[in-house]
């Protein structure tokens, strides 16, 4: 059974994934290459620089448009996003990102099929989950896993194209099997690339290649008081009766009982906390979210967590 926090996270992930696909359709946000400008909340977002090129606008008015409609909104958006990351870490990744949603779904399906969340894992994970469910890997799950990967890849490919060209043009062409040559090439190539990525490099992309995640992590690491997954070293002996459920549960394949600097790509998904909560069976979990002074201790704890792990 999923904990309450994981149920909440499932709702936010599902909602944002649907928003990701429907935002262009509803004209919430998209770049229309045919018109040459953005559409935001149904309104044309244009700098009107064409008038400047034609001599119908002076340089001061053009500079004003750049400042008001490009520079200031861009800076406010980036600063707001990074402030959230500075305080809470990669919250966007763990709770909203439509790519991370795919990571988790495919991880779970592969675990069902081969006993590992990814093809590059060296060892199989224990079949006994933190909630008491006993999983026995069955290769027949590939019958589900492969179509799901293809569906996600196709959805991403079509979704991205609708951010560039009018959805009212793309979807009728798609359903009628009448895509233009360029539309067909874009969707085919993107589907192929996403299929490869979702199959072989899901969390690896999140950890090592995603610029959005990387800069969130940089902001988070710069703030020692930021929210962090903290390990209660004083009660660490209780881990002796556990099968490393927190490690096994982490979609990013991290070690949640490590120091903050070793959790650079933590997405604050809380899966490790939920696993620990279930394994402690009513007692206070050894893993909790902490901020402020307690978060500083997680960065430089009085007792080495690394040495504690060696003893367990």
C-alpha positions in Angstrom: 0.0 0.0 0.0 1.4 3.4 -0.9 1.8 6.0 1.8 -0.3 9.2 1.9 2.6 11.3 0.6 3.1 9.0 -2.4 -0.6 9.2 -3.2 -0.4 13.0 -3.2 2.7 12.8 -5.4 1.0 10.5 -7.9 -1.8 13.1 -8.2 0.6 16.0 -8.9 2.7 13.9 -11.3 -0.4 12.7 -13.2 -1.9 16.2 -13.3 1.3 17.8 -14.6 1.8 15.1 -17.2 -1.7 15.8 -18.5 -0.9 19.5 -18.4 2.3 18.9 -20.4 0.3 17.2 -23.2 -2.7 19.6 -23.1 -1.0 23.0 -22.6 -0.5 23.5 -26.4 -4.0 22.2 -27.1 -5.5 24.7 -24.7 -3.2 27.5 -25.8 -1.8 27.7 -22.3 1.8 27.8 -23.7 3.4 27.0 -27.0 5.6 28.5 -29.7 3.9 28.7 -33.0 6.6 28.5 -35.7 4.0 29.4 -38.4 3.1 32.7 -36.6 6.7 33.2 -35.3 5.8 34.0 -31.7 4.7 32.4 -28.4 1.1 31.8 -27.4 0.6 32.2 -23.7 -2.8 31.8 -22.0 -4.5 32.3 -25.3 -2.7 35.6 -26.1 0.0 36.3 -28.7 3.3 36.9 -26.9 5.3 38.9 -29.4 8.1 41.5 -29.2 6.8 43.1 -32.4 10.3 43.5 -33.7 9.1 43.1 -37.2 7.8 46.7 -37.0 11.2 47.8 -35.9 12.8 46.1 -38.9 10.4 47.8 -41.2 11.1 51.2 -39.7 7.7 51.5 -38.1 9.1 51.4 -34.5 11.9 53.4 -33.0 14.9 51.8 -31.2 13.6 52.9 -27.7 10.2 51.3 -28.2 12.0 48.1 -29.4 14.3 48.1 -26.4 11.2 48.6 -24.1 9.5 45.6 -25.7 12.5 43.4 -25.2 12.8 44.5 -21.5 9.1 44.2 -20.6 8.1 41.1 -22.6 11.3 39.1 -22.7 14.1 40.0 -20.2 12.0 40.8 -17.1 9.6 37.8 -17.4 12.5 35.5 -18.1 14.5 36.6 -15.1 11.5 36.4 -12.8 10.7 32.9 -14.0 14.3 31.7 -13.6 14.8 33.4 -10.2 11.5 32.0 -8.8 12.3 28.5 -10.0 15.8 28.6 -8.5 14.5 30.0 -5.2 12.3 27.0 -4.9 15.2 24.7 -5.7 17.4 26.6 -3.2 14.9 26.0 -0.4 13.5 22.6 -1.3 15.9 21.0 -3.8 14.8 19.2 -7.0 11.1 19.5 -6.0 10.1 20.0 -9.6 11.8 16.7 -10.6 10.2 14.6 -8.0 6.7 16.0 -7.9 6.0 17.4 -11.4 8.5 16.5 -14.1 6.8 14.5 -16.9 10.1 12.8 -17.7 10.6 11.6 -14.1 7.0 10.2 -14.1 8.1 8.0 -17.0 11.3 7.0 -15.1 9.3 5.7 -12.2 6.6 3.9 -14.2 9.2 2.1 -16.4 11.4 1.3 -13.4 8.5 -0.5 -11.6 7.6 -2.4 -14.8 11.2 -3.5 -15.3 11.4 -4.6 -11.7 8.4 -6.8 -12.3 10.0 -8.2 -15.4 13.6 -8.8 -14.4 13.8 -8.0 -10.7 15.8 -4.8 -11.4 14.7 -1.2 -12.1 17.1 -0.9 -15.0 19.0 -3.0 -17.4 22.4 -1.7 -16.1 21.8 -2.7 -12.5 24.4 -5.3 -11.4 22.2 -7.1 -8.9 18.5 -7.9 -8.5 16.6 -6.1 -5.7 14.9 -8.0 -2.9 11.5 -9.2 -4.0 10.0 -8.3 -0.6 8.9 -4.6 -0.7 8.6 -2.3 2.2 4.8 -2.6 2.2 5.0 -6.4 2.6 4.3 -7.1 -1.1 6.4 -10.1 -2.4 7.4 -9.6 -6.0 8.5 -12.6 -8.2 10.1 -11.3 -11.4 8.3 -12.6 -14.5 9.6 -12.1 -18.0 6.0 -12.0 -19.3 5.9 -8.4 -17.9 7.9 -7.4 -20.9 4.7 -7.8 -22.9 3.4 -4.8 -20.9 6.7 -2.9 -20.4 7.7 -2.5 -24.1 4.3 -1.1 -25.3 4.3 1.3 -22.3 7.7 2.6 -23.3 6.6 3.0 -26.9 3.4 4.8 -25.8 5.3 7.2 -23.6 7.9 7.8 -26.4 5.2 8.5 -28.9 3.3 10.7 -26.5 6.4 12.8 -25.8 7.2 13.1 -29.5 3.7 14.2 -30.5 3.5 16.5 -27.5 6.7 18.3 -28.2 5.7 18.8 -31.8 2.5 20.5 -30.7 4.6 23.0 -28.8 6.1 24.1 -32.1 3.2 23.7 -34.6 -0.5 24.3 -34.1 -2.1 21.3 -32.4 -5.2 21.9 -34.6 -3.0 21.0 -37.5 -1.0 18.1 -35.9 -3.8 16.0 -34.4 -6.2 16.0 -37.4 -3.3 15.0 -39.6 -2.2 12.3 -37.2 -5.6 10.8 -36.8 -6.2 10.9 -40.6 -2.8 9.4 -41.3 -2.0 12.4 -43.3 1.1 13.9 -41.6 3.3 16.1 -43.7 6.8 14.8 -44.5 8.5 16.9 -41.9 5.8 16.1 -39.3 6.3 12.4 -39.9 10.1 12.6 -39.7 10.0 14.6 -36.5 7.5 12.2 -34.7 9.3 9.1 -36.0 12.8 10.2 -35.0 11.7 11.6 -31.7 9.8 8.4 -30.9 12.8 6.4 -31.7 15.2 8.5 -29.6 12.8 8.6 -26.6 12.3 4.8 -26.8 16.1 4.4 -26.5 16.3 6.8 -23.7 13.3 5.5 -21.7 14.6 1.9 -22.2 18.2 2.3 -21.3 19.0 5.7 -19.7 16.0 7.0 -17.8 17.4 7.9 -14.4 20.9 8.2 -15.9 19.7 11.1 -18.0 18.1 12.7 -14.9 21.3 12.3 -12.9 24.0 13.3 -15.5 22.4 15.0 -18.5 19.4 17.1 -17.5 20.3 20.8 -17.2 17.1 21.7 -15.4 17.9 19.1 -12.7 21.6 20.0 -12.5 21.0 23.7 -11.8 18.3 22.9 -9.2 20.9 20.7 -7.5 23.5 23.4 -7.6 21.1 25.9 -5.9 20.2 23.3 -3.3 23.8 22.4 -2.5 24.5 26.1 -2.0 22.0 26.3 0.9 23.0 24.2 3.9 19.6 24.8 5.5 17.7 23.6 2.6 15.3 20.7 3.0 17.1 17.4 3.0 16.5 13.7 3.7 18.1 13.2 7.1 19.1 9.9 8.7 18.8 9.4 12.5 22.2 8.0 13.1 21.5 7.4 16.8 18.9 4.8 16.0 20.8 3.4 13.1 21.0 0.0 14.7 17.3 -0.6 13.6 18.6 -0.8 10.0 20.0 -4.2 10.9 16.5 -5.7 10.6 15.9 -4.0 7.2 16.9 -5.1 3.7 18.0 -1.6 2.7 14.5 -0.8 1.7 15.3 3.0 1.3 18.1 2.2 -1.1 16.1 -0.2 -3.1 13.1 2.2 -3.4 15.1 5.2 -4.7 14.2 5.8 -8.4 17.6 7.6 -8.9 19.5 4.7 -7.4 21.0 6.8 -4.6 21.9 5.9 -1.0 19.5 8.0 1.1 21.4 7.4 4.4 24.5 9.2 2.9 25.7 12.7 3.4 24.0 15.5 1.4 26.9 15.9 -1.0 26.4 12.3 -2.0 22.7 13.0 -2.7 23.4 15.7 -5.2 20.7 14.5 -7.6 18.0 13.7 -5.0 14.6 14.6 -6.4 12.8 14.9 -3.0 10.4 12.3 -4.2 10.1 10.8 -0.6 10.1 7.2 -1.8 12.9 6.4 0.7 11.0 8.1 3.5 7.9 6.1 2.7 9.9 2.8 2.6 11.4 3.6 6.0 8.1 4.5 7.4 6.6 1.2 6.4 9.5 -0.8 7.6 9.6 0.8 11.1 6.0 -0.4 11.5 4.5 2.4 13.6 7.8 3.7 15.1 9.3 7.0 14.1 11.1 6.6 10.7 14.8 6.9 10.7 14.6 9.0 7.5 12.8 12.3 7.6 12.8 15.6 5.8 14.6 18.2 7.8 15.4 21.9 7.3 17.4 24.6 9.1 19.9 23.5 11.8 19.0 19.9 11.4 19.7 20.1 7.7 23.2 21.6 8.4 23.9 18.6 10.6 23.1 16.3 7.7 25.8 18.1 5.6 28.4 17.8 8.4 27.0 15.3 11.0 28.8 14.8 14.3 28.9 11.0 13.5 30.0 9.9 10.1 27.0 8.3 8.3 29.4 6.6 6.0 31.1 4.8 8.9 27.7 4.0 10.4 26.7 2.3 7.1 29.8 0.1 7.2 28.9 -1.2 10.6 25.4 -2.2 9.5 
